[in-house]
Amino acid sequence: MQPGFKKPLLKFKDMDIQFQNTDDLNATLVVNLVKEDYSDSVEKQLKKIQKQANVKGFRVGHAPMVMVKSMYGKGILADELNKLASEALFGYLKENNLDILAQPLPSDKVETKVNIDKDQDFTMAFDLGLAPKFDLNISSKDEVTKYVIEVPEEEVDKEIVNLKKRFGKLEVSEQVEETDVVYAKASELNEEGVKFEGGVSDKDISFTPELIKDEKAKAIFIGKKPGDKLTVNLREMFNDNVTVITNTLGLSKEAVNDLNPDFEIEITEIKRNIPAEAGVEFYNQVLGDGIAEDEETFRNKVKENIEMYYNSESEQHVEHMINHLIDENHNFELPDEFLKRWLMQSKEDVYNDANIDERYSNESKSLKYLLIQEKIAEKLGVKVEREDIEQASLSYTLSMFRSYGMQNPDFSFVKKFSDDNLKKPEQLQQMTDIALRRKVITALRSEVSVKEKSISIEDFYKELDTHKHEH
C-alpha cells in the first residue's frame, strides 16, 4: 500500500484499490493489479484469437499458442490492464458515491508502474477532481424587482412611424439626403491621395448618412449626386467601428486595422424611403391578414406588441437578477489546479501555459453555475421533458426569424424548421440546456420574493445601465 493511503470502505470486485484525499477537492486513486486479476481474461482472449489467427505456415486456427502469445500477448495484456483499471476506478467511485469533475488524469503524485516486458504486478494511479459539497441557499428573503414598464402614446406614435418606414418603398433619388440609402464604390487611397495598388479597390458598399456620428463627415455626403467622387476618412464614416467596417468590406479585423483611413467614395446610386400609407394593406403587412381593419384596432395591437416586448425585457432582467443571486449566494471552491491540468491535456489546441489562467476564469464560472443549477434541479424537482425542449426550440427559432426581419412567419414553417434542427445532436443538446435553465429560473421565482414596480421606459434603461456599471 502507498504511504498515506487508506483502504476503501468498499472495494470493487476485490481488487486492491487505494484512495487518498489530498484535500476536500482533490484525491488520488491507485489500482494495484496482480496476475490473478487479469490472467484468466488474457488467456481467454488469446484462445479466441488463436481460433481465428491466420499465421503463415499454419492452417487457420492451428497456430501454436506460444506463437500467438508472441504476436498478440503484449497488446492484449495492455488492453486488459486499461480495461480493469477503468472498471476499478469508476466502480469504486460509484460504490462510494463520489462525484468527480471532468475526467481522471494520470497521477503526478503517485507513479504509474506498467512494465509489461518485466513485471506481472502493475500499479496505475489517477488524480481526481472532486465535486464540491454545498447547500442551496436561496429563499423568500431574497428579493428581486419586476419592472412594469409604462408605454406612453408617444412611444406608439414613434413605432408606427418606424413601421411605415420599414414597410415603405425605396425609390431612386437624384441627391443625397440624410436618411437616404447611398450605394457606392469604395477604394483605398495611399498617402498621396491616389488609389492604393493592391489595396481595397471599387468595393461595393451601402450606407445611410444619418448613422454617421461625426457631423463634418456626414455633411460631406449631403446634396451629392450619382457619379460624384469624395475623399473621406473611412473610420469616421463608420464611427470607428471595426466590426461594421469588417462586414462592409468583407475583410478580417486584422486586415481592417492595416487599412489606410483615407478612401475614395464614388456614389453610384441613391435610394429614398417612401413610407407606407396607413390602410388595411399596411396593417396586414405588419400584423398579418385580418388582424386589424381600422386605425384604432391597429394602434391598440401595436401598443400591445410594444408592451409584450418591454415585458419580455423586464422578464429577462428578472432572470438576470436571479442569476446574480445564484452566484452571490453560493461561494464555494473548485479543484482549480486539477481542472487547469485537465483543460490543457484534453484541449491542447485551445489551452496552454500562457493563457490557462486567463481563460480558466470563465470556465470556472460556467462550471460553478452548472453545479448550482444541478443542485436546484435536484432540490426543487426540476425535470426537462420533451415538450420543454420543443418549446425552447420554437422560441429560439421564432426569435431568430424575427431578427432577420420576419415579424409574423407562418407557424407551420417555424415548427418544421425547429423540428428538423432538433434532429441534430448538437442542437438538441443546446435546446435541452436552454430548457433546463428556463425551468430552473421558473422554479426559483417561486422561492424568492418578486416585487413589481412601475417605471418609465427611460428610467428602466437607466436602471439597466446603472446595474451594468456596478457589475
C-alpha positions as CSV (number, residue, x, y, z in Angstrom):
1,M,0.0,0.0,0.0
2,Q,1.2,3.5,-0.9
3,P,2.3,5.6,2.2
4,G,-0.5,7.7,3.5
5,F,-3.2,5.9,1.5
6,K,-6.1,4.1,3.0
7,K,-8.1,1.0,2.1
8,P,-11.6,1.9,0.9
9,L,-14.8,1.4,2.9
10,L,-16.0,-0.5,-0.2
11,K,-13.8,-2.5,-2.6
12,F,-14.6,-3.1,-6.3
13,K,-14.6,-6.7,-7.3
14,D,-12.0,-7.5,-4.6
15,M,-9.3,-5.5,-6.4
16,D,-6.6,-3.8,-4.5
17,I,-7.7,-0.1,-4.7
18,Q,-6.2,2.6,-2.5
19,F,-7.8,6.0,-2.1
20,Q,-6.4,9.2,-0.6
21,N,-7.9,12.7,-0.3
22,T,-5.2,15.4,-0.8
23,D,-7.9,17.8,0.4
24,D,-11.7,18.2,0.2
25,L,-11.4,18.8,-3.6
26,N,-8.6,16.6,-4.7
27,A,-7.8,12.9,-4.4
28,T,-5.6,10.2,-5.8
29,L,-6.8,6.6,-6.5
30,V,-4.3,3.8,-7.1
31,V,-5.3,0.5,-8.7
32,N,-2.8,-2.4,-8.0
33,L,-3.3,-5.3,-10.4
34,V,-1.7,-8.7,-9.8
35,K,-1.6,-11.7,-12.1
36,E,-4.8,-13.3,-10.7
37,D,-6.8,-10.1,-11.7
38,Y,-6.0,-10.4,-15.4
39,S,-4.6,-13.8,-16.3
40,D,-7.9,-15.6,-17.0
41,S,-9.2,-12.8,-19.2
42,V,-6.0,-12.6,-21.1
43,E,-5.9,-16.3,-21.7
44,K,-9.5,-16.3,-22.9
45,Q,-8.7,-13.5,-25.4
46,L,-5.6,-15.3,-26.6
47,K,-7.6,-18.6,-27.2
48,K,-10.2,-16.6,-29.1
49,I,-7.5,-15.1,-31.3
50,Q,-5.8,-18.5,-31.8
51,K,-9.0,-19.9,-33.3
52,Q,-9.1,-17.1,-35.9
53,A,-5.4,-16.4,-36.4
54,N,-4.1,-16.7,-40.0
55,V,-0.4,-17.4,-39.5
56,K,1.9,-18.2,-42.4
57,G,2.9,-21.9,-42.3
58,F,-0.2,-23.0,-40.3
59,R,-3.8,-23.7,-41.2
60,V,-6.2,-21.0,-39.9
61,G,-6.8,-21.6,-36.2
62,H,-3.9,-24.0,-35.8
63,A,-1.0,-21.7,-34.9
64,P,0.8,-22.7,-31.7
65,M,-0.2,-20.7,-28.6
66,V,3.4,-19.7,-28.0
67,M,3.4,-18.0,-31.3
68,V,0.0,-16.3,-30.7
69,K,1.3,-15.0,-27.4
70,S,4.4,-13.7,-29.0
71,M,2.4,-11.9,-31.7
72,Y,-0.6,-10.6,-29.7
73,G,0.2,-11.2,-26.0
74,K,1.5,-7.7,-25.1
75,G,-1.3,-5.9,-26.8
76,I,-4.0,-8.0,-25.2
77,L,-2.4,-7.6,-21.8
78,A,-2.2,-3.8,-22.2
79,D,-5.8,-3.6,-23.3
80,E,-6.9,-5.8,-20.4
81,L,-4.9,-3.7,-17.8
82,N,-6.5,-0.5,-19.1
83,K,-10.0,-2.1,-19.0
84,L,-9.6,-3.4,-15.5
85,A,-8.1,-0.1,-14.2
86,S,-11.0,1.8,-15.7
87,E,-13.6,-0.6,-14.3
88,A,-11.9,-0.4,-10.9
89,L,-11.7,3.4,-10.9
90,F,-15.3,4.1,-11.9
91,G,-16.7,1.1,-10.0
92,Y,-15.1,2.4,-6.8
93,L,-16.4,5.9,-7.4
94,K,-19.9,4.6,-7.9
95,E,-19.8,2.2,-4.9
96,N,-18.5,5.0,-2.6
97,N,-20.9,7.7,-4.0
98,L,-18.0,10.0,-5.1
99,D,-18.8,12.8,-7.6
100,I,-15.9,13.9,-9.7
101,L,-15.4,16.8,-12.1
102,A,-14.0,16.3,-15.6
103,Q,-12.2,13.0,-16.2
104,P,-9.4,11.4,-14.1
105,L,-5.9,12.2,-15.1
106,P,-2.7,10.1,-14.8
107,S,-1.4,11.0,-11.4
108,D,1.5,13.4,-11.0
109,K,1.8,12.4,-7.3
110,V,2.0,8.6,-7.5
111,E,4.0,6.8,-10.1
112,T,2.2,4.5,-12.5
113,K,4.2,1.3,-12.9
114,V,3.3,-0.7,-16.0
115,N,6.3,-2.6,-17.5
116,I,4.8,-5.4,-19.5
117,D,8.2,-6.8,-20.5
118,K,9.4,-7.3,-16.9
119,D,6.6,-7.3,-14.4
120,Q,3.5,-9.3,-13.5
121,D,2.2,-6.8,-10.9
122,F,1.2,-3.4,-12.1
123,T,0.3,0.0,-10.5
124,M,-2.0,2.5,-12.2
125,A,-2.6,5.8,-10.4
126,F,-5.1,8.6,-11.1
127,D,-5.6,12.1,-9.8
128,L,-9.3,13.1,-9.3
129,G,-11.0,16.5,-9.0
130,L,-13.9,16.1,-6.5
131,A,-17.1,17.9,-6.9
132,P,-17.6,20.5,-4.1
133,K,-20.3,20.0,-1.4
134,F,-22.6,22.9,-0.8
135,D,-26.3,23.6,0.2
136,L,-28.9,25.5,-1.9
137,N,-29.0,29.0,-0.4
138,I,-32.0,30.8,-1.9
139,S,-35.2,31.7,-0.1
140,S,-38.0,34.2,0.2
141,K,-35.6,36.5,2.0
142,D,-34.0,37.2,-1.4
143,E,-35.8,39.9,-3.3
144,V,-35.8,40.9,-7.0
145,T,-37.7,43.7,-8.7
146,K,-40.0,43.1,-11.7
147,Y,-40.4,46.4,-13.5
148,V,-43.8,47.1,-15.1
149,I,-42.9,49.4,-18.0
150,E,-45.4,52.1,-18.9
151,V,-45.8,52.6,-22.6
152,P,-47.0,56.2,-23.4
153,E,-48.9,57.1,-26.6
154,E,-45.8,58.9,-27.9
155,E,-44.0,55.6,-28.0
156,V,-46.8,54.1,-30.1
157,D,-46.6,57.1,-32.5
158,K,-42.9,56.6,-32.8
159,E,-43.3,52.9,-33.5
160,I,-45.9,53.5,-36.2
161,V,-43.6,55.9,-37.9
162,N,-40.8,53.3,-37.9
163,L,-43.2,50.6,-39.2
164,K,-44.2,52.9,-42.1
165,K,-40.5,53.3,-42.9
166,R,-39.8,49.6,-42.6
167,F,-42.7,48.7,-44.9
168,G,-42.2,51.6,-47.2
169,K,-40.6,51.6,-50.7
170,L,-37.2,52.6,-51.9
171,E,-37.3,55.0,-54.8
172,V,-34.3,56.3,-56.8
173,S,-33.3,59.8,-55.9
174,E,-31.1,62.4,-57.5
175,Q,-29.5,64.0,-54.5
176,V,-28.4,62.6,-51.1
177,E,-30.5,63.5,-48.1
178,E,-29.6,62.4,-44.5
179,T,-32.0,59.4,-44.4
180,D,-31.2,58.1,-47.9
181,V,-29.5,54.8,-48.6
182,V,-26.4,55.6,-50.6
183,Y,-24.8,52.9,-52.8
184,A,-21.1,53.5,-53.7
185,K,-17.8,52.0,-54.7
186,A,-15.0,52.4,-52.1
187,S,-11.3,52.5,-53.0
188,E,-8.4,52.7,-50.6
189,L,-6.0,55.7,-51.1
190,N,-2.3,56.0,-50.5
191,E,-0.6,58.9,-48.7
192,E,-0.5,60.8,-52.0
193,G,-4.3,60.5,-52.4
194,V,-4.0,58.0,-55.2
195,K,-5.7,54.6,-55.4
196,F,-3.6,52.2,-53.4
197,E,-2.2,49.5,-55.6
198,G,-3.0,46.1,-54.1
199,G,-5.4,47.7,-51.6
200,V,-9.2,47.7,-51.5
201,S,-10.5,48.8,-54.9
202,D,-14.0,49.5,-56.2
203,K,-15.7,47.6,-53.3
204,D,-19.5,47.9,-53.5
205,I,-20.8,49.3,-50.2
206,S,-24.0,51.0,-49.0
207,F,-24.7,53.3,-46.0
208,T,-27.0,55.9,-44.6
209,P,-25.6,59.3,-43.8
210,E,-28.0,59.6,-40.8
211,L,-26.0,57.0,-39.0
212,I,-22.7,58.9,-39.2
213,K,-22.0,60.5,-35.8
214,D,-19.3,62.9,-36.9
215,E,-21.3,65.9,-38.3
216,K,-18.5,67.0,-40.7
217,A,-18.2,63.5,-42.1
218,K,-21.9,63.4,-42.5
219,A,-22.2,66.8,-44.2
220,I,-19.7,65.7,-46.9
221,F,-22.4,63.5,-48.5
222,I,-25.5,65.7,-48.2
223,G,-26.5,67.1,-51.6
224,K,-24.2,64.9,-53.6
225,K,-25.3,63.1,-56.8
226,P,-24.5,59.8,-58.5
227,G,-21.1,59.9,-60.2
228,D,-19.7,62.3,-57.5
229,K,-16.4,61.2,-56.0
230,L,-15.4,62.1,-52.5
231,T,-12.3,61.6,-50.3
232,V,-13.4,60.6,-46.8
233,N,-11.9,59.1,-43.7
234,L,-13.4,55.6,-43.6
235,R,-13.1,55.2,-39.8
236,E,-15.1,58.5,-39.3
237,M,-17.6,57.4,-41.9
238,F,-18.3,54.2,-39.9
239,N,-17.9,55.7,-36.4
240,D,-14.6,53.9,-35.9
241,N,-16.5,50.6,-35.6
242,V,-14.1,47.9,-36.7
243,T,-16.9,45.3,-36.8
244,V,-19.0,47.3,-39.1
245,I,-16.1,48.1,-41.4
246,T,-15.1,44.4,-41.4
247,N,-18.6,43.4,-42.5
248,T,-18.9,46.2,-45.0
249,L,-15.7,45.5,-46.8
250,G,-15.6,41.7,-46.3
251,L,-12.2,41.8,-44.6
252,S,-10.7,40.3,-41.5
253,K,-10.3,42.6,-38.4
254,E,-6.5,42.3,-38.8
255,A,-6.8,43.5,-42.4
256,V,-9.1,46.4,-41.4
257,N,-6.6,47.5,-38.8
258,D,-3.9,47.7,-41.5
259,L,-6.0,49.9,-43.9
260,N,-5.1,53.5,-44.7
261,P,-8.0,55.6,-43.3
262,D,-8.5,57.7,-46.5
263,F,-10.9,56.3,-49.1
264,E,-12.4,57.5,-52.4
265,I,-16.2,57.0,-52.3
266,E,-17.8,57.1,-55.7
267,I,-21.6,57.4,-55.4
268,T,-23.3,55.0,-57.9
269,E,-27.0,55.2,-56.8
270,I,-29.2,56.9,-54.2
271,K,-32.5,55.5,-52.9
272,R,-35.0,57.2,-50.7
273,N,-37.5,55.6,-48.3
274,I,-41.1,56.5,-49.1
275,P,-43.1,55.5,-46.0
276,A,-46.1,53.2,-46.4
277,E,-49.5,54.8,-46.1
278,A,-52.0,53.8,-43.4
279,G,-54.6,51.4,-44.5
280,V,-55.6,47.7,-44.5
281,E,-52.8,46.7,-46.8
282,F,-50.2,48.3,-44.4
283,Y,-52.0,46.7,-41.4
284,N,-51.9,43.3,-43.0
285,Q,-48.2,43.7,-43.8
286,V,-47.3,44.5,-40.2
287,L,-49.7,42.2,-38.3
288,G,-50.8,39.6,-40.7
289,D,-54.0,39.3,-42.7
290,G,-57.2,40.1,-40.9
291,I,-55.8,41.2,-37.5
292,A,-56.7,44.9,-37.9
293,E,-59.3,46.5,-40.2
294,D,-59.1,50.1,-38.9
295,E,-56.6,52.5,-37.4
296,E,-57.8,52.2,-33.8
297,T,-57.5,48.4,-33.8
298,F,-54.1,48.6,-35.5
299,R,-52.9,51.2,-32.9
300,N,-54.1,49.1,-30.0
301,K,-52.4,46.0,-31.4
302,V,-49.1,47.9,-31.9
303,K,-49.3,49.1,-28.3
304,E,-49.9,45.6,-27.2
305,N,-46.9,44.3,-29.1
306,I,-44.7,47.1,-27.6
307,E,-45.9,46.1,-24.1
308,M,-45.1,42.5,-24.8
309,Y,-41.6,43.5,-26.0
310,Y,-40.9,45.5,-22.8
311,N,-42.4,42.8,-20.6
312,S,-40.0,40.4,-22.2
313,E,-37.2,42.8,-21.5
314,S,-38.3,43.1,-17.9
315,E,-38.6,39.3,-17.5
316,Q,-35.1,39.0,-18.9
317,H,-33.9,41.4,-16.2
318,V,-35.6,39.4,-13.5
319,E,-33.9,36.2,-14.8
320,H,-30.6,38.2,-14.8
321,M,-31.1,39.3,-11.2
322,I,-31.9,35.7,-10.1
323,N,-28.8,34.6,-11.8
324,H,-26.9,37.1,-9.7
325,L,-28.5,35.6,-6.6
326,I,-27.3,32.2,-7.8
327,D,-23.8,33.5,-8.0
328,E,-23.7,35.7,-4.9
329,N,-25.4,33.2,-2.5
330,H,-23.2,30.3,-3.3
331,N,-19.5,30.7,-2.6
332,F,-17.5,27.5,-2.9
333,E,-14.2,26.4,-4.3
334,L,-13.3,24.2,-7.2
335,P,-10.2,21.9,-7.7
336,D,-8.7,24.7,-9.8
337,E,-5.2,23.3,-10.5
338,F,-6.6,19.9,-11.4
339,L,-9.1,21.4,-13.8
340,K,-6.5,23.6,-15.4
341,R,-4.4,20.5,-16.0
342,W,-7.4,18.7,-17.4
343,L,-8.2,21.5,-19.8
344,M,-4.6,21.7,-21.1
345,Q,-4.4,18.0,-21.6
346,S,-7.9,17.5,-23.2
347,K,-7.9,20.6,-25.3
348,E,-4.2,21.2,-26.2
349,D,-5.2,23.4,-29.2
350,V,-7.1,25.8,-27.0
351,Y,-5.4,26.0,-23.6
352,N,-1.7,26.3,-22.8
353,D,0.6,27.6,-20.0
354,A,0.4,31.1,-21.4
355,N,-3.4,31.5,-21.5
356,I,-4.8,29.0,-19.0
357,D,-5.1,31.4,-16.0
358,E,-7.0,34.0,-18.0
359,R,-9.3,31.6,-19.8
360,Y,-9.9,29.4,-16.8
361,S,-11.7,32.3,-15.1
362,N,-14.7,32.0,-17.5
363,E,-14.6,28.2,-17.5
364,S,-14.8,28.0,-13.7
365,K,-17.7,30.5,-13.6
366,S,-19.6,28.4,-16.1
367,L,-18.9,25.2,-14.2
368,K,-20.0,26.7,-10.8
369,Y,-23.2,27.8,-12.4
370,L,-23.9,24.3,-13.8
371,L,-23.2,22.7,-10.4
372,I,-25.6,25.1,-8.7
373,Q,-28.2,24.6,-11.5
374,E,-27.9,20.8,-10.9
375,K,-28.4,21.3,-7.2
376,I,-31.5,23.5,-7.8
377,A,-33.0,20.9,-10.2
378,E,-32.4,18.2,-7.6
379,K,-33.8,20.1,-4.6
380,L,-36.8,21.6,-6.4
381,G,-37.6,18.6,-8.6
382,V,-37.0,20.2,-11.9
383,K,-37.1,17.9,-14.8
384,V,-36.8,18.6,-18.5
385,E,-39.4,16.9,-20.7
386,R,-39.5,16.6,-24.5
387,E,-42.2,19.3,-24.6
388,D,-40.0,21.7,-22.8
389,I,-37.2,21.2,-25.3
390,E,-39.6,21.6,-28.3
391,Q,-40.9,24.9,-26.7
392,A,-37.4,26.2,-26.2
393,S,-36.5,25.4,-29.8
394,L,-39.7,27.0,-31.1
395,S,-39.0,30.2,-29.1
396,Y,-35.3,30.2,-30.3
397,T,-36.3,29.7,-33.9
398,L,-39.0,32.4,-33.8
399,S,-36.6,34.9,-32.3
400,M,-34.0,34.0,-35.0
401,F,-36.6,34.6,-37.8
402,R,-37.6,37.9,-36.2
403,S,-34.0,39.1,-36.1
404,Y,-34.0,38.5,-39.9
405,G,-37.0,40.8,-40.2
406,M,-39.7,38.1,-40.4
407,Q,-42.2,39.6,-37.8
408,N,-45.0,37.1,-38.4
409,P,-43.7,34.0,-40.0
410,D,-46.0,31.1,-40.7
411,F,-46.2,28.8,-37.7
412,S,-46.1,25.6,-39.6
413,F,-42.9,26.8,-41.3
414,V,-41.3,27.7,-38.0
415,K,-42.4,24.4,-36.4
416,K,-40.9,22.3,-39.3
417,F,-37.6,24.3,-39.2
418,S,-37.4,23.8,-35.4
419,D,-38.2,20.1,-35.5
420,D,-35.6,19.5,-38.3
421,N,-33.0,21.3,-36.2
422,L,-33.8,19.1,-33.2
423,K,-32.7,16.1,-35.2
424,K,-29.1,17.4,-34.9
425,P,-27.4,16.2,-31.7
426,E,-25.6,19.5,-31.0
427,Q,-28.9,21.5,-31.5
428,L,-30.8,19.0,-29.3
429,Q,-28.2,19.5,-26.5
430,Q,-28.3,23.3,-26.8
431,M,-32.1,23.4,-26.6
432,T,-32.1,21.0,-23.7
433,D,-29.6,23.3,-21.8
434,I,-31.8,26.3,-22.6
435,A,-35.0,24.4,-21.4
436,L,-33.3,23.4,-18.2
437,R,-32.1,27.0,-17.5
438,R,-35.6,28.3,-18.0
439,K,-37.2,25.7,-15.8
440,V,-34.6,26.3,-13.1
441,I,-35.3,30.1,-13.2
442,T,-39.1,29.5,-13.2
443,A,-38.7,27.2,-10.1
444,L,-36.6,29.8,-8.3
445,R,-39.1,32.5,-9.0
446,S,-41.5,30.7,-6.6
447,E,-38.7,30.6,-4.0
448,V,-37.7,34.3,-4.0
449,S,-39.7,37.4,-3.4
450,V,-40.6,39.2,-6.7
451,K,-41.9,42.7,-6.2
452,E,-43.4,44.8,-9.0
453,K,-42.5,48.4,-9.6
454,S,-44.0,50.7,-12.3
455,I,-41.4,52.6,-14.3
456,S,-41.0,54.6,-17.5
457,I,-39.1,53.2,-20.5
458,E,-36.3,55.8,-20.0
459,D,-35.9,55.1,-16.3
460,F,-36.0,51.3,-17.0
461,Y,-32.9,51.6,-19.2
462,K,-31.2,53.9,-16.8
463,E,-31.6,51.2,-14.2
464,L,-30.1,48.6,-16.6
465,D,-27.2,50.9,-17.3
466,T,-26.5,51.6,-13.6
467,H,-26.6,47.8,-12.9
468,K,-24.3,47.2,-15.8
469,H,-21.7,49.7,-14.5
470,E,-22.0,48.2,-11.0
471,H,-21.0,44.8,-12.3
